[in-house]
């Protein structure tokens, strides 16, 4: 009995000590579980908000960039067309063929361009209308405005002529009234409407021009189809079930959402310019009602549909001019990105409940790290570490890889990092070639050549190199915004590029891809319009040129700027090939046009081989100094022997031109002060223009007759 009593006493004492311990441990575990769950739910809420806003912002930027590119191209091309027809009379029937020859290429080259209207204040009209495989023209004589004279063109040949009663006169159309009400040269954008002639939904940009020497003012209008915008938005999904819609300030649809099911393009066209509320998309209707209730301003918000589904929406505006605005709305259902978060939350809570205080804490904080990693991956906004460099933001992308804004971890020096594409690291030979090219280009020290600081590879084998960070604009962007450049500025730019090439050639290197997008115009050390030649990624040692092409050779470069000899034989690249490309760049700067243009790579290459360039003065329709024009045309000679002796000689010839020195630092400073804000507002990752970095293998026996491999970056 004593033994039993003693045992019960010990058990009782143990229970007295154990119960508070268990109670306290349970309290701690439950408290940890509750607090952990609350923290997890709070973090989920913050994560959902951040993730949704990031997806909306990314989709909005993508959409607005496409719209800006479309409208900017139209603005630029309209300005060029104005210059080219300045001396032509709309009411002179003898000059109708000249008007057609000047304006037809714009219809052929600009996919979104539906038609072109010309009209003067005397009542004369001339219209070009794009049709499948043909172009229709309509001419109205100011003395007989009731009759329209029509022609059907197949290329440059008139195949049919007829007359018809004229419809609505030009002076009654919105593009005419808007342009007349503005100062000469100012661009007017109409609200979206249905074109009277083609019955297509679209928008027009027009401008009034005062004819030099007197005579009637004339108005030119580019009419842009909205079909391409809707075809784009119907395929644009910011998430699995998200949507983007574009509408004007009157609430009519410009870009349709993917939620609609169209049988064909005609069915889609019938819905363009329809009131947004009539599209029949419940989530969109609710978002519009919420947006209007909040004052119809820009911003992001959350809302619930009738089925209690949670959605996120973002509305932003893009101004065509002071009176015309376009709105874009991005809608994303919360369910598109909640699945992974719910799974993570469940696993975390189960780990806390089963493992106790220490295991719960470890699981909780471990899950927090997992959530953070998933958030960063989903947002694609993370700061990456690459060796001694922190990658901040993608600023460019091309055929060879992507460029990031970065910072050295210790020096804090802003740097550009180029990550090469996976194709460059597939073989040991490619890696050796990469190292060799970076090593030889890093020895270039000319002030007009971008400086290379470092190179290496990531743990997963991605090759990269670090180079000088440049804040400026490519020559392609400058011409896109500005149009043709004055001769003094062209000389100033070309002689700098020639200086960079002179050093490279002296050290036995050929660039092989000189083009406007590979030269940046920037400010350095208080000097403006400093040129930096970049992307020596296709560089080749002169000693390597002229290799054996018996089994074919990979032709690299950009067809728009490619010398004839390397089209015939890629192994024959030489310093003279770079001078040919530089001549093509100078031609582009003077005219805002390429030397040769065509529908595909083979056509352009054939022109380089056989066609004589049209002098820049004729192509631009503007006076060009004869000495500068002669230099550019000499660079574009078909054989290297006919071109300047070398880059140094070319530079000296440029500096000896009559207009050399006409472009001063004061002018450059004033130009950048006037335009830098616009470049900053429109800054976006570089996109390759059609027919840019191209690689194709040519069968030497058939030359350009047979293309074995063709890869065009668009």
C-alpha positions as CSV (number, residue, x, y, z in Angstrom):
1,X,0.0,0.0,0.0
2,X,2.9,2.4,0.9
3,X,4.5,1.7,-2.5
4,X,1.2,2.4,-4.3
5,X,0.6,5.6,-2.3
6,X,4.2,6.7,-3.0
7,X,3.7,6.0,-6.7
8,X,0.4,8.0,-6.9
9,X,2.1,10.9,-5.1
10,X,4.9,11.0,-7.5
11,X,2.4,10.7,-10.4
12,X,0.4,13.5,-9.0
13,X,3.5,15.7,-8.6
14,X,4.5,14.9,-12.1
15,X,1.0,15.8,-13.4
16,X,1.1,19.1,-11.5
17,X,4.3,20.0,-13.2
18,X,3.4,18.6,-16.6
19,X,0.0,20.1,-16.9
20,X,1.1,23.8,-16.9
21,X,4.0,22.9,-19.2
22,X,1.6,21.2,-21.7
23,X,-0.9,24.1,-21.2
24,X,1.7,26.7,-21.9
25,X,3.1,24.8,-24.8
26,X,-0.4,24.4,-26.3
27,X,-1.0,28.1,-25.7
28,X,2.3,29.0,-27.5
29,X,1.6,26.6,-30.4
30,X,-2.0,27.9,-30.8
31,X,-0.8,31.5,-30.5
32,X,1.9,30.8,-33.0
33,X,-0.6,29.1,-35.3
34,X,-3.1,32.0,-35.1
35,X,-0.5,34.7,-35.4
36,X,1.2,32.8,-38.2
37,X,-2.1,32.3,-40.1
38,X,-3.0,36.0,-39.6
39,X,0.4,37.1,-40.8
40,X,0.2,34.7,-43.8
41,X,-3.3,36.0,-44.7
42,X,-2.1,39.6,-44.4
43,X,1.0,38.8,-46.6
44,X,-1.2,37.0,-49.1
45,X,-3.4,40.1,-49.3
46,X,-0.4,42.3,-49.9
47,X,1.0,39.9,-52.4
48,X,-2.3,39.7,-54.3
49,X,-2.5,43.4,-54.5
50,X,1.1,43.8,-55.6
51,X,0.9,41.0,-58.2
52,X,-2.3,42.3,-59.7
53,X,-1.0,45.9,-59.9
54,X,2.2,44.6,-61.5
55,X,0.3,42.6,-64.2
56,X,-2.0,45.5,-64.9
57,X,0.9,47.9,-65.2
58,X,2.8,45.6,-67.5
59,X,-0.2,45.0,-69.8
60,X,-1.0,48.7,-69.9
61,X,2.6,49.6,-70.8
62,X,2.6,47.0,-73.6
63,X,-0.7,48.3,-75.0
64,X,0.2,51.9,-74.8
65,X,3.7,51.3,-76.4
66,X,2.0,49.6,-79.4
67,X,-0.5,52.5,-79.8
68,X,2.3,55.1,-79.5
69,X,4.4,53.3,-82.1
70,X,1.4,53.3,-84.5
71,X,0.6,56.9,-83.9
72,X,4.3,58.1,-84.0
73,X,4.9,56.2,-87.2
74,X,1.8,57.9,-88.8
75,X,3.0,61.3,-87.5
76,X,6.5,60.8,-88.9
77,X,5.4,59.5,-92.3
78,X,2.8,62.3,-92.7
79,X,5.5,64.8,-92.1
80,X,7.7,63.2,-94.8
81,X,4.9,63.0,-97.3
82,X,4.2,66.7,-96.8
83,X,7.7,67.5,-97.7
84,X,7.7,65.3,-100.8
85,X,4.5,66.8,-102.3
86,X,5.2,70.4,-101.4
87,X,5.9,71.5,-104.9
88,X,3.1,69.5,-106.6
89,X,-0.3,70.9,-107.5
90,X,-3.4,68.9,-106.4
91,X,-5.6,70.6,-109.0
92,X,-3.1,70.0,-111.9
93,X,-4.2,66.8,-113.7
94,X,-0.8,66.6,-115.4
95,X,0.8,66.1,-112.0
96,X,-1.6,63.4,-110.9
97,X,0.8,60.6,-111.9
98,X,3.6,62.3,-109.9
99,X,1.3,62.5,-106.8
100,X,0.6,58.8,-107.2
101,X,4.3,57.8,-107.5
102,X,5.1,59.8,-104.4
103,X,2.2,58.6,-102.2
104,X,1.8,55.0,-103.3
105,X,4.9,53.7,-101.4
106,X,3.4,55.0,-98.2
107,X,0.3,52.7,-98.7
108,X,2.5,49.8,-99.6
109,X,4.9,50.1,-96.6
110,X,2.5,51.0,-93.8
111,X,0.2,48.1,-93.0
112,X,-2.3,50.1,-90.9
113,X,-2.7,52.8,-93.6
114,X,-6.1,52.5,-95.2
115,X,-6.1,55.5,-97.5
116,X,-4.6,58.9,-98.2
117,X,-6.6,62.1,-98.8
118,X,-5.4,65.3,-100.4
119,X,-7.5,68.4,-100.7
120,X,-6.9,72.1,-101.2
121,X,-9.0,75.2,-100.3
122,X,-9.9,75.6,-104.0
123,X,-12.0,72.4,-103.9
124,X,-9.5,70.0,-105.7
125,X,-9.2,66.5,-104.2
126,X,-7.0,63.5,-104.7
127,X,-7.5,60.2,-102.8
128,X,-5.5,56.9,-102.8
129,X,-7.4,53.8,-101.4
130,X,-5.6,50.5,-100.6
131,X,-7.4,47.4,-101.9
132,X,-6.2,43.8,-102.0
133,X,-3.6,43.6,-104.8
134,X,-4.5,47.1,-106.2
135,X,-4.9,50.8,-105.4
136,X,-7.9,52.9,-106.4
137,X,-7.6,56.7,-106.9
138,X,-10.3,59.4,-107.0
139,X,-9.7,62.9,-108.4
140,X,-12.1,65.8,-108.1
141,X,-11.6,69.0,-110.1
142,X,-12.4,72.2,-108.1
143,X,-14.3,73.5,-111.2
144,X,-16.5,70.4,-111.2
145,X,-16.9,69.1,-107.7
146,X,-20.0,67.1,-108.6
147,X,-17.9,64.5,-110.6
148,X,-15.3,62.1,-109.3
149,X,-12.8,60.6,-111.7
150,X,-11.7,57.1,-110.6
151,X,-8.8,54.9,-111.7
152,X,-7.8,51.3,-110.8
153,X,-4.0,50.7,-110.5
154,X,-2.0,47.5,-110.6
155,X,1.3,48.7,-109.4
156,X,2.2,51.7,-111.6
157,X,-0.2,50.7,-114.4
158,X,-3.7,52.1,-114.8
159,X,-6.0,49.2,-115.7
160,X,-9.4,50.9,-115.5
161,X,-10.9,54.4,-115.6
162,X,-14.5,55.6,-114.9
163,X,-16.4,58.6,-113.5
164,X,-19.0,58.7,-110.8
165,X,-21.1,61.3,-109.0
166,X,-19.0,62.7,-106.1
167,X,-20.0,61.9,-102.6
168,X,-19.4,64.1,-99.6
169,X,-16.9,66.9,-100.4
170,X,-13.6,66.9,-98.5
171,X,-14.3,70.2,-96.8
172,X,-17.2,68.5,-95.0
173,X,-15.0,65.7,-93.6
174,X,-13.6,65.7,-90.0
175,X,-9.9,65.5,-91.0
176,X,-10.3,68.5,-93.3
177,X,-12.2,70.7,-90.8
178,X,-9.8,69.9,-88.0
179,X,-6.7,70.6,-90.0
180,X,-8.1,73.9,-91.4
181,X,-8.8,75.1,-87.8
182,X,-5.2,74.6,-86.8
183,X,-2.0,76.4,-87.5
184,X,-0.1,75.3,-90.7
185,X,2.1,72.2,-90.0
186,X,0.2,71.2,-86.8
187,X,-1.2,67.7,-86.7
188,X,-4.8,67.0,-86.0
189,X,-6.2,63.6,-84.9
190,X,-9.8,62.9,-85.4
191,X,-12.0,60.8,-83.1
192,X,-12.4,57.2,-84.3
193,X,-15.1,57.0,-87.0
194,X,-16.2,54.9,-90.0
195,X,-14.5,55.8,-93.2
196,X,-17.0,57.0,-95.8
197,X,-15.2,55.5,-98.8
198,X,-14.1,52.1,-97.5
199,X,-16.6,51.6,-94.7
200,X,-13.7,50.7,-92.4
201,X,-13.5,51.8,-88.8
202,X,-10.5,54.0,-88.3
203,X,-8.9,57.3,-87.2
204,X,-7.3,60.1,-89.3
205,X,-4.3,62.3,-88.8
206,X,-4.2,65.5,-91.0
207,X,-2.2,68.7,-91.4
208,X,-2.5,71.9,-93.4
209,X,0.4,73.2,-95.5
210,X,0.8,76.6,-96.8
211,X,2.2,76.4,-100.4
212,X,5.5,78.2,-100.9
213,X,5.1,81.2,-103.2
214,X,1.3,81.5,-102.7
215,X,-1.6,79.5,-104.1
216,X,-4.2,77.4,-102.3
217,X,-3.4,75.8,-99.0
218,X,-3.7,72.0,-99.1
219,X,-4.5,69.4,-96.5
220,X,-3.1,65.9,-96.4
221,X,-4.6,63.1,-94.3
222,X,-3.5,59.6,-93.4
223,X,-6.4,57.3,-92.6
224,X,-5.4,54.5,-90.2
225,X,-7.5,51.3,-89.9
226,X,-8.4,50.2,-86.4
227,X,-8.7,46.6,-87.5
228,X,-5.1,45.8,-86.5
229,X,-5.6,47.2,-83.0
230,X,-8.6,44.9,-82.4
231,X,-6.8,41.9,-83.9
232,X,-4.0,42.7,-81.4
233,X,-6.2,43.1,-78.3
234,X,-8.3,40.0,-79.0
235,X,-5.0,38.0,-78.7
236,X,-3.7,40.0,-75.7
237,X,-4.3,38.3,-72.4
238,X,-2.6,39.8,-69.3
239,X,-3.4,36.5,-67.5
240,X,-5.2,33.2,-68.3
241,X,-8.7,34.8,-68.2
242,X,-7.7,38.5,-68.2
243,X,-8.6,41.0,-71.0
244,X,-7.6,44.4,-72.4
245,X,-10.1,46.7,-74.1
246,X,-9.4,50.1,-75.8
247,X,-12.1,52.7,-76.2
248,X,-12.4,56.4,-77.1
249,X,-13.7,59.2,-74.8
250,X,-17.2,58.7,-76.2
251,X,-17.2,55.1,-74.9
252,X,-16.9,53.4,-78.3
253,X,-14.7,50.4,-78.7
254,X,-11.4,50.7,-80.6
255,X,-9.6,47.5,-79.4
256,X,-11.9,44.5,-78.6
257,X,-11.4,42.2,-75.7
258,X,-10.5,38.5,-76.2
259,X,-13.7,37.5,-74.3
260,X,-15.7,37.8,-77.5
261,X,-15.9,34.9,-80.0
262,X,-15.7,36.2,-83.6
263,X,-16.4,33.9,-86.6
264,X,-14.2,35.9,-88.9
265,X,-12.5,39.3,-89.4
266,X,-15.7,40.8,-90.9
267,X,-17.6,39.8,-87.7
268,X,-14.9,41.5,-85.7
269,X,-15.1,44.6,-87.8
270,X,-18.8,44.9,-87.1
271,X,-18.1,45.2,-83.4
272,X,-15.4,48.0,-83.7
273,X,-16.8,51.4,-82.6
274,X,-19.6,49.7,-80.8
275,X,-20.4,51.2,-77.4
276,X,-18.4,49.2,-74.8
277,X,-21.6,48.5,-72.8
278,X,-23.1,46.7,-75.8
279,X,-20.3,44.1,-76.1
280,X,-22.0,41.9,-73.6
281,X,-19.0,41.1,-71.3
282,X,-20.3,41.1,-67.6
283,X,-16.9,41.7,-66.0
284,X,-16.2,44.6,-68.3
285,X,-19.7,46.1,-67.6
286,X,-19.1,46.0,-63.9
287,X,-15.6,47.5,-64.2
288,X,-17.0,50.4,-66.3
289,X,-19.8,51.1,-63.8
290,X,-17.3,51.1,-60.9
291,X,-14.9,53.3,-62.9
292,X,-17.6,55.8,-63.8
293,X,-18.8,55.8,-60.2
294,X,-15.3,56.8,-59.1
295,X,-15.1,59.7,-61.4
296,X,-13.7,58.1,-64.6
297,X,-10.1,58.9,-63.8
298,X,-6.8,56.9,-64.2
299,X,-6.0,54.3,-61.6
300,X,-6.3,50.7,-60.4
301,X,-9.1,49.2,-58.2
302,X,-10.8,46.0,-57.1
303,X,-14.4,45.0,-57.8
304,X,-16.8,42.0,-57.5
305,X,-19.0,40.7,-60.3
306,X,-22.5,39.4,-59.8
307,X,-21.2,35.8,-59.2
308,X,-19.0,37.2,-56.4
309,X,-15.8,36.7,-58.3
310,X,-13.1,39.3,-57.4
311,X,-11.4,41.2,-60.2
312,X,-8.7,43.8,-60.5
313,X,-8.9,46.6,-63.1
314,X,-6.7,49.4,-64.3
315,X,-7.7,52.4,-66.5
316,X,-5.2,54.7,-68.3
317,X,-5.4,57.3,-71.0
318,X,-3.4,58.2,-74.0
319,X,-3.8,61.6,-75.6
320,X,-3.8,62.0,-79.4
321,X,-4.0,65.8,-79.0
322,X,-5.6,68.3,-76.5
323,X,-9.1,67.3,-77.4
324,X,-8.8,63.6,-78.3
325,X,-8.1,60.8,-75.8
326,X,-8.0,57.1,-75.9
327,X,-8.6,54.9,-72.9
328,X,-7.3,51.4,-72.2
329,X,-8.7,49.1,-69.6
330,X,-6.9,46.0,-68.3
331,X,-9.0,43.4,-66.3
332,X,-7.6,40.4,-64.4
333,X,-9.6,37.9,-62.3
334,X,-8.0,37.3,-58.9
335,X,-8.5,33.6,-59.4
336,X,-5.9,33.5,-62.1
337,X,-3.1,33.9,-59.6
338,X,-4.6,32.7,-56.3
339,X,-4.2,28.9,-56.8
340,X,-0.5,28.7,-56.0
341,X,-0.9,31.0,-53.0
342,X,-3.7,28.9,-51.6
343,X,-1.5,25.8,-51.9
344,X,1.4,27.5,-50.2
345,X,-0.9,28.7,-47.4
346,X,-2.3,25.3,-46.7
347,X,1.1,23.6,-46.5
348,X,2.4,26.3,-44.2
349,X,-0.5,26.0,-41.7
350,X,-0.3,22.2,-41.7
351,X,3.4,22.4,-41.0
352,X,2.8,24.8,-38.1
353,X,0.1,22.6,-36.5
354,X,2.1,19.3,-36.8
355,X,5.6,20.2,-35.8
356,X,5.2,22.4,-32.8
357,X,6.6,25.7,-31.9
358,X,10.1,25.4,-33.3
359,X,9.1,23.5,-36.4
360,X,6.1,25.8,-36.9
361,X,8.3,28.9,-36.7
362,X,10.8,27.3,-39.1
363,X,8.1,26.3,-41.5
364,X,6.4,29.6,-41.2
365,X,9.4,31.7,-42.1
366,X,10.5,29.2,-44.7
367,X,7.1,29.5,-46.3
368,X,7.4,33.3,-46.2
369,X,10.7,33.0,-48.2
370,X,9.0,30.6,-50.7
371,X,6.1,33.1,-51.1
372,X,8.5,35.9,-51.6
373,X,10.4,33.9,-54.3
374,X,7.1,33.1,-56.0
375,X,6.0,36.7,-55.9
376,X,9.3,37.9,-57.5
377,X,9.1,35.3,-60.2
378,X,5.5,36.1,-61.0
379,X,6.0,39.9,-61.0
380,X,9.2,39.6,-63.1
381,X,10.3,42.7,-61.3
382,X,13.1,41.3,-59.3
383,X,16.6,42.6,-58.8
384,X,19.1,40.0,-60.0
385,X,22.6,39.5,-59.0
386,X,25.2,38.7,-61.6
387,X,28.7,38.4,-60.2
388,X,29.7,41.9,-58.9
389,X,26.7,43.5,-60.7
390,X,23.1,44.1,-59.6
391,X,20.7,43.9,-62.6
392,X,18.0,46.6,-62.2
393,X,15.9,46.8,-65.4
394,X,15.7,45.5,-69.0
395,X,16.4,48.4,-71.4
396,X,16.9,46.6,-74.7
397,X,16.5,43.4,-76.6
398,X,17.7,42.2,-80.0
399,X,18.6,39.1,-81.9
400,X,21.8,38.4,-79.9
401,X,20.5,38.9,-76.4
402,X,19.0,41.3,-73.9
403,X,20.6,44.4,-72.3
404,X,20.0,45.4,-68.6
405,X,20.7,48.5,-66.6
406,X,23.0,47.4,-63.8
407,X,25.2,48.7,-61.0
408,X,28.6,47.4,-59.8
409,X,28.2,46.2,-56.2
410,X,31.3,47.9,-54.9
411,X,32.0,50.8,-57.2
412,X,28.4,51.7,-57.5
413,X,29.1,52.6,-61.1
414,X,26.1,52.4,-63.5
415,X,26.7,49.7,-66.1
416,X,25.0,48.0,-69.0
417,X,25.0,44.2,-68.9
418,X,24.3,42.3,-72.1
419,X,23.1,38.7,-71.5
420,X,23.7,36.7,-74.7
421,X,21.0,34.4,-76.0
422,X,21.1,30.6,-75.4
423,X,22.2,30.0,-79.0
424,X,25.6,31.5,-78.2
425,X,26.4,29.0,-75.5
426,X,25.3,25.7,-77.1
427,X,28.8,24.7,-78.0
428,X,32.3,25.1,-76.7
429,X,33.3,26.7,-80.0
430,X,30.6,29.4,-79.5
431,X,31.9,30.1,-76.0
432,X,35.5,30.4,-77.2
433,X,34.4,32.7,-80.0
434,X,32.5,34.9,-77.5
435,X,35.5,35.2,-75.2
436,X,37.7,36.0,-78.2
437,X,35.4,38.7,-79.5
438,X,34.9,40.4,-76.1
439,X,38.7,40.3,-75.5
440,X,39.5,42.0,-78.8
441,X,36.7,44.6,-78.6
442,X,37.6,45.5,-75.0
443,X,40.9,46.8,-76.4
444,X,39.1,49.5,-78.4
445,X,39.5,52.8,-76.7
446,X,38.1,55.4,-79.2
447,X,35.9,58.0,-77.5
448,X,33.1,57.2,-80.0
449,X,33.2,53.4,-79.3
450,X,31.3,52.0,-76.3
451,X,33.7,50.8,-73.6
452,X,33.6,47.1,-72.5
453,X,34.5,46.6,-68.8
454,X,34.1,42.9,-68.0
455,X,32.7,39.6,-69.2
456,X,31.9,36.1,-67.7
457,X,29.1,33.5,-67.4
458,X,26.3,32.8,-65.0
459,X,26.1,29.5,-63.0
460,X,23.7,28.2,-65.6
461,X,26.1,28.9,-68.4
462,X,24.6,32.2,-69.8
463,X,27.3,34.4,-71.3
464,X,27.4,38.1,-70.5
465,X,29.6,41.2,-70.7
466,X,29.5,44.6,-68.9
467,X,29.8,47.8,-70.8
468,X,29.4,51.5,-70.5
469,X,25.9,52.7,-69.7
470,X,24.6,55.3,-72.2
471,X,21.5,57.4,-71.6
472,X,20.5,58.7,-75.0
473,X,18.7,57.7,-78.1
474,X,19.7,55.6,-81.1
475,X,20.0,57.3,-84.5
476,X,17.0,55.3,-85.6
477,X,14.9,56.8,-82.7
478,X,16.2,60.4,-83.4
479,X,15.1,60.2,-87.1
480,X,11.8,58.5,-86.1
481,X,11.0,61.5,-83.9
482,X,12.7,64.3,-85.9
483,X,12.6,63.3,-89.5
484,X,15.5,64.0,-91.9
485,X,18.5,65.7,-90.2
486,X,20.3,68.8,-91.5
487,X,23.5,68.3,-93.5
488,X,25.8,69.8,-90.8
489,X,24.4,67.4,-88.1
490,X,24.7,64.4,-90.5
491,X,28.4,65.3,-91.1
492,X,28.9,65.7,-87.3
493,X,27.5,62.2,-86.7
494,X,29.1,60.4,-89.6
495,X,32.6,61.7,-88.9
496,X,32.4,60.3,-85.3
497,X,31.3,56.9,-86.5
498,X,34.1,57.0,-89.1
499,X,36.6,57.7,-86.3
500,X,35.4,54.7,-84.3
501,X,35.6,52.4,-87.3
502,X,39.1,53.8,-88.2
503,X,40.4,52.6,-84.8
504,X,38.7,49.2,-85.2
505,X,40.0,48.7,-88.7
506,X,43.5,49.8,-87.7
507,X,43.4,47.0,-85.0
508,X,42.3,44.5,-87.6
509,X,38.6,44.4,-86.7
510,X,35.5,44.7,-88.9
511,X,32.2,45.7,-87.3
512,X,29.9,44.0,-89.9
513,X,26.7,45.5,-88.5
514,X,26.9,49.3,-88.8
515,X,23.3,50.7,-88.7
516,X,21.3,53.5,-87.1
517,X,20.1,51.3,-84.2
518,X,23.8,50.4,-83.3
519,X,24.8,54.1,-82.8
520,X,23.6,56.0,-79.8
521,X,23.5,59.8,-79.6
522,X,24.0,61.1,-76.1
523,X,25.6,63.7,-73.8
524,X,29.0,62.9,-72.4
525,X,31.2,65.2,-70.3
526,X,29.1,68.3,-71.1
527,X,29.2,67.7,-74.8
528,X,26.0,67.0,-76.8
529,X,25.4,64.9,-79.8
530,X,28.3,62.5,-78.9
531,X,28.0,59.3,-80.9
532,X,28.8,55.9,-79.4
533,X,29.1,53.0,-81.7
534,X,27.9,49.8,-80.0
535,X,27.2,46.1,-80.5
536,X,30.5,44.7,-81.8
537,X,28.9,41.3,-81.3
538,X,29.3,40.5,-85.0
539,X,32.9,41.8,-85.1
540,X,35.4,39.8,-87.2
541,X,39.1,40.0,-87.5
542,X,40.3,41.1,-90.9
543,X,42.7,38.2,-90.9
544,X,39.7,35.8,-90.6
545,X,37.8,37.3,-93.6
546,X,38.0,35.6,-97.0
547,X,37.5,32.1,-95.5
548,X,36.6,29.0,-97.4
549,X,33.0,29.0,-98.4
550,X,32.9,25.8,-100.3
551,X,30.4,24.4,-97.9
552,X,28.5,27.6,-97.3
553,X,29.1,30.5,-94.9
554,X,26.7,32.1,-92.4
555,X,25.9,35.6,-93.6
556,X,25.4,37.9,-90.6
557,X,24.4,41.5,-90.5
558,X,21.4,43.7,-91.5
559,X,20.3,43.5,-95.2
560,X,19.2,47.2,-95.3
561,X,22.9,48.1,-94.7
562,X,24.7,45.2,-96.2
563,X,27.5,45.6,-98.8
564,X,27.1,43.8,-102.1
565,X,30.4,41.8,-101.8
566,X,29.3,40.1,-98.5
567,X,25.9,39.2,-100.0
568,X,27.8,37.4,-102.7
569,X,30.4,35.9,-100.4
570,X,30.1,36.4,-96.6
571,X,33.8,35.6,-96.2
572,X,34.7,38.7,-98.2
573,X,33.7,41.2,-95.4
574,X,36.3,44.0,-95.3
575,X,36.7,47.5,-93.9
576,X,35.1,48.7,-97.1
577,X,31.9,46.8,-96.1
578,X,31.7,48.9,-93.0
579,X,32.1,52.1,-95.1
580,X,29.2,50.9,-97.4
581,X,27.0,50.5,-94.3
582,X,28.1,53.9,-93.0
583,X,27.1,55.5,-96.3
584,X,23.7,53.8,-96.0
585,X,23.4,55.2,-92.5
586,X,24.2,58.7,-93.8
587,X,21.6,58.3,-96.5
588,X,19.0,57.4,-93.8
589,X,19.9,60.4,-91.7
590,X,19.5,62.8,-94.6
591,X,16.2,61.3,-96.1
592,X,14.6,59.3,-93.3
593,X,14.5,56.5,-95.9
594,X,16.6,53.5,-96.5
595,X,18.8,53.3,-99.6
596,X,16.8,50.3,-100.9
597,X,13.5,49.0,-99.7
598,X,11.5,45.9,-100.6
599,X,9.0,43.4,-99.4
600,X,11.5,40.8,-98.2
601,X,15.2,40.1,-97.6
602,X,16.0,38.7,-101.0
603,X,14.5,41.8,-102.8
604,X,16.6,44.1,-100.7
605,X,19.8,42.1,-101.2
606,X,19.1,42.0,-105.0
607,X,18.8,45.8,-105.0
608,X,22.2,46.2,-103.2
609,X,23.7,43.9,-105.8
610,X,22.3,45.5,-109.0
611,X,20.4,48.8,-108.5
612,X,21.8,52.3,-108.5
613,X,20.9,54.4,-105.4
614,X,18.6,57.3,-106.0
615,X,20.6,60.5,-104.9
616,X,19.5,61.6,-101.4
617,X,18.4,65.1,-102.7
618,X,15.9,63.5,-105.0
619,X,14.8,60.8,-102.5
620,X,14.1,63.4,-99.8
621,X,12.9,66.1,-102.1
622,X,15.2,68.5,-100.2
623,X,18.4,70.3,-101.2
624,X,21.6,68.4,-100.2
625,X,25.1,69.8,-100.5
626,X,26.8,68.3,-103.6
627,X,30.0,67.4,-101.7
628,X,28.2,65.5,-99.0
629,X,25.9,63.7,-101.5
630,X,29.0,62.7,-103.5
631,X,30.7,61.2,-100.4
632,X,27.6,59.2,-99.4
633,X,27.2,57.9,-103.0
634,X,30.9,57.0,-103.1
635,X,30.5,54.9,-100.0
636,X,27.6,53.1,-101.7
637,X,29.7,52.1,-104.7
638,X,29.2,48.4,-105.7
639,X,32.8,47.4,-105.2
640,X,35.2,48.3,-102.3
641,X,37.8,49.7,-104.7
642,X,35.4,52.5,-105.7
643,X,34.7,53.6,-102.1
644,X,36.9,55.9,-99.9
645,X,40.4,54.4,-99.2
646,X,39.6,53.9,-95.5
647,X,37.6,55.2,-92.6
648,X,40.2,57.8,-91.7
649,X,40.2,59.2,-95.2
650,X,36.4,59.2,-95.1
651,X,36.4,61.2,-91.9
652,X,38.8,63.8,-93.4
653,X,36.6,64.1,-96.5
654,X,33.6,64.7,-94.3
655,X,35.4,67.4,-92.2
656,X,36.3,69.1,-95.5
657,X,32.7,69.5,-96.6
658,X,31.1,72.9,-97.0
659,X,28.6,72.2,-94.2
660,X,31.2,70.8,-91.7
661,X,31.0,72.7,-88.5
662,X,27.5,74.1,-89.4
663,X,26.1,72.1,-86.5
664,X,27.4,73.7,-83.3
665,X,27.4,72.6,-79.7
666,X,24.9,75.4,-78.9
667,X,22.5,74.0,-81.5
668,X,23.0,70.5,-80.2
669,X,22.3,71.7,-76.6
670,X,19.1,73.5,-77.6
671,X,17.9,70.5,-79.6
672,X,18.4,68.1,-76.7
673,X,16.8,70.5,-74.2
674,X,13.7,70.7,-76.5
675,X,13.4,67.0,-77.2
676,X,14.9,65.1,-74.2
677,X,11.7,65.1,-72.3
678,X,9.8,63.5,-75.2
679,X,12.5,60.8,-75.5
680,X,12.3,60.2,-71.8
681,X,8.4,59.9,-71.8
682,X,8.5,57.5,-74.8
683,X,11.5,55.4,-73.5
684,X,10.9,51.8,-73.9
685,X,12.9,48.6,-74.6
686,X,14.3,48.7,-78.0
687,X,12.4,46.7,-80.6
688,X,13.9,45.5,-83.8
689,X,12.5,47.0,-87.0
690,X,11.6,44.7,-89.9
691,X,14.6,43.2,-91.6
692,X,17.1,43.8,-88.8
693,X,19.6,41.3,-87.4
694,X,19.4,38.5,-90.0
695,X,21.2,35.3,-90.5
696,X,20.9,33.2,-93.6
697,X,23.0,30.5,-95.4
698,X,23.5,31.1,-99.1
699,X,24.2,28.3,-101.6
700,X,27.2,29.7,-103.5
701,X,26.4,27.9,-106.7
702,X,23.0,29.6,-106.9
703,X,23.8,32.8,-105.0
704,X,20.5,34.5,-104.1
705,X,18.4,32.2,-106.2
706,X,18.1,29.7,-103.4
707,X,17.8,30.5,-99.7
708,X,18.7,27.4,-97.6
709,X,18.1,29.0,-94.2
710,X,16.5,32.3,-93.4
711,X,15.7,33.8,-90.0
712,X,14.4,37.3,-89.9
713,X,13.9,39.2,-86.6
714,X,10.7,41.3,-86.7
